[in-house]
Amino acid sequence: MIVEVIAVGTELLLGQIVNGNGAAIGRRLAEEGFDAHYQVVVGDNEDRLVASLETALRRADAVIVTGGIGPTQDDLTREAICRATNRATVFSEAYAEKLRARWEATGRVMPESNLRQAEYPEGGEQLPNSKGTAPGIALEHDGTWIFALPGVPQEMMGLLDDEVMPRLRRVAGGPAIVKSRLLRSWGMSESQVAELLDDLFQSSRNPSVAFLASSGEIKIRVTAKANTDAEASALIAPVEAEVRERLGTLIFGTDDETIESIVLGRLEERGWRLATAESATGGLIAARITSVPGASRVFVGSVVPYAAELKHRLLEVPEETLAEYGVVSEETAMAMAVGAARLLACEVAVSATGSAGPDEQEQPAGTMVIGVHTPEGTAARTFRLPGDRERVRTYAGTAALQLVRLAVEGSWWRT
C-alpha cells in the first residue's frame, strides 16, 4: 500500500515550524510496512492544496493530510478535500452541540467560527479527537482513502494511532495488531548499541528492531506484527530478553517511563529524599524532577550557586578545594553534593558544575562534572559533551539523573 503525506501550513514553508508531523507519520508508516513515495508541504492556499490532493489521489492508495482543519480562516483542508473529490460540505449538528457544550462548561461564549469544525465532506466520517476540538476526517474516494488530521502534534498522533492506522491495516489486509516495546538505555552511543545488536537488526524480520537517539538516551524499539495482542507479545518477548541480556544495566526503563519518574520511584522505595546543587545547569535538573506528579514526596529543593563564592558560602565548599582544583572539577562537584545534602537536610544530593560554552571556563566548552552523594558514598564523573550550550546542559541533566539512579541502586558507575 502506498500512502502519501501532505503537511499543510505556510509556517512550515517559511521555516517557522519544523515539519515534525511529516517525520512522525513517516516513521509510523515505515513501522507498519507501508510505502511512502512522496511527502508534500503546501501553504495555506486552497487552490494549491486542491492541486496537491488531486496529484496524491492519482498516485497513492491513501492520503494523510495534517493541518488546516481548525476554526480559523486559513484552515482550508476541509474545503480543499470537497473540491478535489467534487463533494458537498455536510454540517454535523450533533458535533456542533458538543462544541457548544464544551465552551459552556468553561464559562465562555464560543465564537461562531468554531462551528467550522462541525463541517466535513459528504460521505466522509468525523474521527473523534480526545485531545482537541477539531475532529479528524476519513473519506474513501474512488478506492483511495483520505484522512485529515489536526496539525497539533499530540492531537495528530492520537488520531493517527487510534483511527488511521487500524483502517489502513484493514484495507491492506495485513496483521490486525502491530505492537512495540520501547527499551530505554543510557551509557553508550547509538553506534555502540547498534554494533552490540547488529544481528538483530533486519528490516524484513518480525519482530523488527530499530534505534532512536534523543536527549542523551538511546531507545531500542522492538516491533511485532501479529493477529492478536498475545501473539505479538510472544514474538517480542525473546528479542527483548536478548537485548536486556546484552545491554544489562544500560537498560533503565521501558515504553513511557522517564528517568525522572524512575529516580523518584527508586528514592521513595529506599525512603531517601533528594536535593540538587546546580551551577552550570541553573536549575534544569530540579525542573525535570518537579515535572513529575508527586515529586514533593521525595524532592526537597534546589540550590543554584552560580557564582563561585556562593559555592563556598552556601554549600560550604572549602576555599582550598576551589583554589586547588577549580570550580569545574570532580572534587568541587562532590563537595557541592555533600553541602547540598547537609544544607537541605536530605539523604541524596546531585550537583552539576561545568563549562557549558561557548566560552571556556577553566575547562574546554562542553566539560560538565556531575557529583552524587548518598548515605553510602560520594562520587563524581566528568563528561565531555558535544553540541551548543543548550544541548550540553540538556545532556548534563540526563547524565545527572542517570548517575543518581545508579548510585541509589547501589551500582554507582564504576561497574
Secondary structure in CASP SS format (residue, H / E / C, confidence):
PFRMAT SS
TARGET T0000
AUTHOR 0000-0000-0000
METHOD secondary structure of the structure
MODEL  1
M C 1.00
I E 1.00
V E 1.00
E E 1.00
V E 1.00
I E 1.00
A E 1.00
V E 1.00
G C 1.00
T H 1.00
E H 1.00
L H 1.00
L H 1.00
L C 1.00
G C 1.00
Q C 1.00
I C 1.00
V C 1.00
N C 1.00
G H 1.00
N H 1.00
G H 1.00
A H 1.00
A H 1.00
I H 1.00
G H 1.00
R H 1.00
R H 1.00
L H 1.00
A H 1.00
E H 1.00
E H 1.00
G C 1.00
F C 1.00
D E 1.00
A C 1.00
H C 1.00
Y C 1.00
Q E 1.00
V E 1.00
V E 1.00
V E 1.00
G C 1.00
D C 1.00
N C 1.00
E H 1.00
D H 1.00
R H 1.00
L H 1.00
V H 1.00
A H 1.00
S H 1.00
L H 1.00
E H 1.00
T H 1.00
A H 1.00
L H 1.00
R H 1.00
R H 1.00
A C 1.00
D C 1.00
A E 1.00
V E 1.00
I E 1.00
V E 1.00
T E 1.00
G C 1.00
G C 1.00
I C 1.00
G C 1.00
P C 1.00
T C 1.00
Q C 1.00
D C 1.00
D C 1.00
L C 1.00
T H 1.00
R H 1.00
E H 1.00
A H 1.00
I H 1.00
C H 1.00
R H 1.00
A H 1.00
T H 1.00
N C 1.00
R C 1.00
A C 1.00
T E 1.00
V E 1.00
F E 1.00
S C 1.00
E H 1.00
A H 1.00
Y H 1.00
A H 1.00
E H 1.00
K H 1.00
L H 1.00
R H 1.00
A H 1.00
R H 1.00
W H 1.00
E H 1.00
A H 1.00
T C 1.00
G C 1.00
R C 1.00
V C 1.00
M C 1.00
P C 1.00
E H 1.00
S H 1.00
N H 1.00
L H 1.00
R H 1.00
Q H 1.00
A H 1.00
E E 1.00
Y E 1.00
P E 1.00
E C 1.00
G C 1.00
G C 1.00
E E 1.00
Q E 1.00
L E 1.00
P C 1.00
N C 1.00
S C 1.00
K C 1.00
G C 1.00
T C 1.00
A C 1.00
P C 1.00
G E 1.00
I E 1.00
A E 1.00
L E 1.00
E E 1.00
H E 1.00
D C 1.00
G C 1.00
T E 1.00
W E 1.00
I E 1.00
F E 1.00
A E 1.00
L E 1.00
P C 1.00
G C 1.00
V C 1.00
P H 1.00
Q H 1.00
E H 1.00
M H 1.00
M H 1.00
G H 1.00
L H 1.00
L H 1.00
D H 1.00
D H 1.00
E H 1.00
V H 1.00
M H 1.00
P H 1.00
R H 1.00
L H 1.00
R H 1.00
R H 1.00
V H 1.00
A H 1.00
G C 1.00
G C 1.00
P C 1.00
A C 1.00
I E 1.00
V E 1.00
K E 1.00
S E 1.00
R E 1.00
L E 1.00
L E 1.00
R E 1.00
S E 1.00
W C 1.00
G C 1.00
M C 1.00
S C 1.00
E H 1.00
S H 1.00
Q H 1.00
V H 1.00
A H 1.00
E H 1.00
L H 1.00
L C 1.00
D H 1.00
D H 1.00
L H 1.00
F C 1.00
Q C 1.00
S C 1.00
S C 1.00
R C 1.00
N C 1.00
P C 1.00
S E 1.00
V E 1.00
A E 1.00
F E 1.00
L E 1.00
A E 1.00
S E 1.00
S C 1.00
G C 1.00
E E 1.00
I E 1.00
K E 1.00
I E 1.00
R E 1.00
V E 1.00
T E 1.00
A E 1.00
K E 1.00
A E 1.00
N C 1.00
T C 1.00
D H 1.00
A H 1.00
E H 1.00
A H 1.00
S H 1.00
A H 1.00
L H 1.00
I H 1.00
A H 1.00
P H 1.00
V H 1.00
E H 1.00
A H 1.00
E H 1.00
V H 1.00
R H 1.00
E H 1.00
R H 1.00
L H 1.00
G H 1.00
T H 1.00
L H 1.00
I E 1.00
F E 1.00
G E 1.00
T E 1.00
D C 1.00
D C 1.00
E C 1.00
T C 1.00
I H 1.00
E H 1.00
S H 1.00
I H 1.00
V H 1.00
L H 1.00
G H 1.00
R H 1.00
L H 1.00
E H 1.00
E H 1.00
R H 1.00
G C 1.00
W C 1.00
R C 1.00
L E 1.00
A E 1.00
T E 1.00
A E 1.00
E E 1.00
S C 1.00
A C 1.00
T C 1.00
G C 1.00
G C 1.00
L H 1.00
I H 1.00
A H 1.00
A H 1.00
R H 1.00
I H 1.00
T H 1.00
S C 1.00
V C 1.00
P C 1.00
G C 1.00
A H 1.00
S H 1.00
R H 1.00
V C 1.00
F E 1.00
V E 1.00
G E 1.00
S E 1.00
V E 1.00
V C 1.00
P C 1.00
Y C 1.00
A C 1.00
A H 1.00
E H 1.00
L H 1.00
K H 1.00
H H 1.00
R H 1.00
L H 1.00
L H 1.00
E C 1.00
V C 1.00
P C 1.00
E H 1.00
E H 1.00
T H 1.00
L H 1.00
A H 1.00
E H 1.00
Y H 1.00
G C 1.00
V C 1.00
V C 1.00
S C 1.00
E H 1.00
E H 1.00
T H 1.00
A H 1.00
M H 1.00
A H 1.00
M H 1.00
A H 1.00
V H 1.00
G H 1.00
A H 1.00
A H 1.00
R H 1.00
L H 1.00
L C 1.00
A C 1.00
C C 1.00
E C 1.00
V E 1.00
A E 1.00
V E 1.00
S E 1.00
A E 1.00
T E 1.00
G E 1.00
S E 1.00
A C 1.00
G C 1.00
P C 1.00
D C 1.00
E C 1.00
Q C 1.00
E C 1.00
Q C 1.00
P C 1.00
A C 1.00
G C 1.00
T E 1.00
M E 1.00
V E 1.00
I E 1.00
G E 1.00
V E 1.00
H E 1.00
T E 1.00
P C 1.00
E C 1.00
G E 1.00
T E 1.00
A E 1.00
A E 1.00
R E 1.00
T E 1.00
F E 1.00
R E 1.00
L C 1.00
P C 1.00
G C 1.00
D C 1.00
R H 1.00
E H 1.00
R H 1.00
V H 1.00
R H 1.00
T H 1.00
Y H 1.00
A H 1.00
G H 1.00
T H 1.00
A H 1.00
A H 1.00
L H 1.00
Q H 1.00
L H 1.00
V H 1.00
R H 1.00
L H 1.00
A H 1.00
V H 1.00
E H 1.00
G C 1.00
S C 1.00
W C 1.00
W C 1.00
R C 1.00
T C 1.00
END
